[in-house]
Amino acid sequence: MDNFDNINHVNITPEQRAQTLIEALPYIQRYYGKTIVIKYGGNAMISEELRKAVIDDIVMLSLIGVRVIVVHGGGPEISAMLKKTGKESKFVNGLRYTDEETMDIVQSVLCGKVNKDLVKLINDAGGKAVGLSGMDDNMIQAVKLDKGDGYDYGLVGEIENIDPEVIFHTIGSGMIPVISTVAMGTDGNKCYNINADTAAARIAIACHASKLILLTDITGVLRDKDDESTLIGRITLDDIPELKESGVLQGGMIPKVECCEFAVKNGVARTHILDGRIPHSILIEVLSHKGIGTMVWRGEDNT
């Protein structure tokens, strides 16, 4: 008898288990052979329980034939390393100010420890992953960010181009690419720190992804930021200007929705802002009728 038979605390009958699998079948068929980009960060990286759930979701999607691309940040780890070195984290308009010393730490933490830890976790869970950075094969090419607002963001980059060749090669070899968001500078600087949400959106476009998932630390887009019951399940491109004007979209949610908007306008059928604090939120969204979080899309069934 398998150990699974001893898991009775959830009181799921064999019939209920079978029904769950049957419910997932049309979604497995829909996304078999398709590309899904998952931006991994927030609490889902810090909590051991949530980290395991995300890794299991990634491995399962890969095993059922989904072409999974993982893009990750590592803000908490970078801040912790800066603190160890006695350097203060500095943010300008929500972006980490990145001088040369900070850039060295960003590159070391993202391309080194965080990336390789994720690769090991996926491989230990039965997947086949390989770590990449945006500098590999000039995958992510960037110039110094200039918003025209008079602020200097240091070595924070604005993506100029994505060359997905190394990603396609990795996926074609049956591997899961795990990508850290450090970019190759094309304007004289060696490398740049790139916002992970932005990088995930641009990679999803370049790889012709069917779906982009941004894991966050909140439920999704809320009409009332203090009331999770006001979650907006679906947002069309036409809804976004009104949501901004009314103040529903504010703070850090604005750039996340804008990343989704940009991806949808450039060919990604559906984008999702998911609560990474919920175990297996990725599988709930991809393989169930229920769905979860906020979906941003064109407003018609374009999948």
CORZIZI-V395049 format. One record per backbone hydrogen bond with DSSP energy under -0.5 kcal/mol. NH is the residue of the N-H (numbers start at 1). CO is the residue of the C=O. E is the energy in kcal/mol with one decimal. If there is no record, write none. Layout:
{{NH CO E} {NH CO E}}
This chain:
{{5 2 -1.3} {6 3 -1.9} {7 4 -1.5} {8 6 -1.5} {11 8 -1.3} {13 11 -0.5} {17 13 -2.2} {18 14 -2.4} {19 15 -2.3} {20 16 -2.1} {21 17 -1.8} {22 18 -2.4} {23 19 -2.5} {24 20 -1.5} {25 21 -1.0} {25 22 -0.5} {26 22 -0.6} {27 24 -0.6} {28 24 -2.4} {29 25 -2.5} {30 26 -2.0} {31 27 -2.3} {32 28 -1.1} {33 65 -3.0} {34 31 -2.0} {36 67 -2.2} {37 211 -2.4} {38 36 -0.5} {38 69 -3.0} {39 37 -0.5} {39 213 -3.4} {40 38 -0.7} {40 71 -2.9} {44 41 -0.8} {45 42 -2.0} {46 42 -0.8} {47 43 -2.6} {51 47 -2.7} {52 48 -2.1} {53 49 -1.9} {54 50 -2.6} {55 51 -2.5} {56 52 -2.6} {57 53 -2.2} {58 54 -2.5} {59 55 -2.5} {60 56 -2.6} {61 57 -2.5} {62 58 -2.1} {63 59 -2.4} {64 60 -1.6} {65 62 -1.5} {66 61 -2.6} {67 34 -3.2} {68 66 -1.2} {69 36 -2.4} {70 177 -2.6} {71 38 -2.8} {71 69 -0.5} {72 179 -2.5} {73 40 -1.4} {78 74 -2.5} {79 75 -2.7} {80 76 -2.3} {81 77 -2.1} {82 78 -2.6} {83 79 -2.2} {84 80 -1.9} {85 81 -1.7} {86 83 -1.2} {87 82 -3.0} {92 95 -3.2} {95 92 -1.9} {97 90 -3.0} {98 153 -1.6} {99 97 -0.6} {103 99 -2.7} {104 100 -1.9} {105 101 -1.5} {106 102 -3.0} {107 103 -2.8} {108 104 -2.1} {109 105 -3.0} {110 106 -2.9} {111 107 -1.7} {112 108 -0.9} {113 108 -0.9} {114 109 -2.4} {115 109 -0.5} {115 110 -1.3} {116 112 -2.7} {117 113 -2.5} {118 114 -2.1} {119 115 -2.2} {120 116 -2.3} {121 117 -2.3} {122 118 -2.4} {123 119 -2.5} {124 120 -2.9} {125 121 -1.4} {126 123 -1.4} {127 122 -2.6} {130 176 -2.2} {132 178 -3.1} {134 180 -1.5} {136 133 -1.6} {138 135 -1.8} {139 136 -1.6} {140 134 -3.3} {141 139 -0.6} {141 161 -2.9} {142 184 -2.5} {143 158 -2.2} {145 156 -2.9} {153 151 -0.6} {155 98 -4.4} {156 154 -1.1} {157 193 -2.7} {158 143 -3.3} {160 141 -3.4} {161 141 -1.9} {163 139 -2.9} {164 162 -0.7} {168 164 -2.8} {169 165 -2.3} {170 166 -1.9} {171 167 -2.7} {172 168 -2.8} {173 169 -1.0} {173 170 -0.6} {174 171 -2.2} {175 170 -2.0} {176 128 -2.9} {177 68 -0.6} {177 175 -0.7} {178 130 -2.3} {179 70 -3.3} {179 177 -0.6} {180 132 -2.3} {181 72 -0.9} {182 180 -1.5} {183 192 -2.6} {184 134 -0.6} {184 140 -2.8} {185 190 -1.8} {186 142 -2.3} {192 183 -2.1} {193 155 -2.8} {194 181 -2.0} {199 195 -2.4} {200 196 -2.5} {201 197 -2.2} {202 198 -2.3} {203 199 -2.6} {204 200 -2.4} {205 201 -1.9} {206 202 -2.4} {207 203 -2.1} {208 205 -1.4} {209 204 -2.8} {210 35 -2.4} {211 35 -1.2} {212 270 -1.8} {213 37 -2.9} {214 272 -3.2} {215 39 -2.2} {215 213 -0.6} {216 274 -3.0} {222 220 -0.5} {223 230 -1.9} {225 223 -0.5} {227 224 -2.6} {230 227 -2.0} {231 228 -1.1} {232 221 -3.1} {233 231 -0.7} {235 295 -3.1} {237 297 -1.0} {239 236 -1.0} {240 236 -0.9} {240 237 -0.6} {241 237 -0.5} {243 239 -2.0} {244 240 -2.0} {245 241 -2.6} {246 242 -2.5} {247 244 -1.0} {248 243 -1.1} {249 243 -2.1} {250 248 -0.6} {253 250 -1.6} {254 251 -1.3} {255 251 -0.6} {256 252 -0.9} {257 253 -2.5} {258 254 -2.5} {259 255 -2.0} {260 256 -2.0} {261 257 -3.1} {262 258 -2.6} {263 259 -2.2} {264 260 -2.6} {265 261 -2.5} {266 262 -0.9} {266 263 -0.5} {267 264 -1.6} {268 263 -2.5} {269 209 -0.5} {269 267 -0.6} {270 210 -1.5} {271 296 -1.9} {272 212 -2.6} {273 294 -2.8} {274 214 -2.4} {274 272 -0.6} {276 216 -2.6} {276 274 -1.0} {278 275 -1.7} {279 277 -0.6} {281 278 -1.5} {284 280 -2.3} {285 281 -2.0} {286 282 -2.8} {287 283 -2.7} {288 284 -0.5} {291 284 -1.0} {294 273 -2.1} {295 233 -2.6} {296 271 -2.6} {297 235 -2.2} {298 269 -0.5} {299 300 -0.5} {302 300 -1.9}}
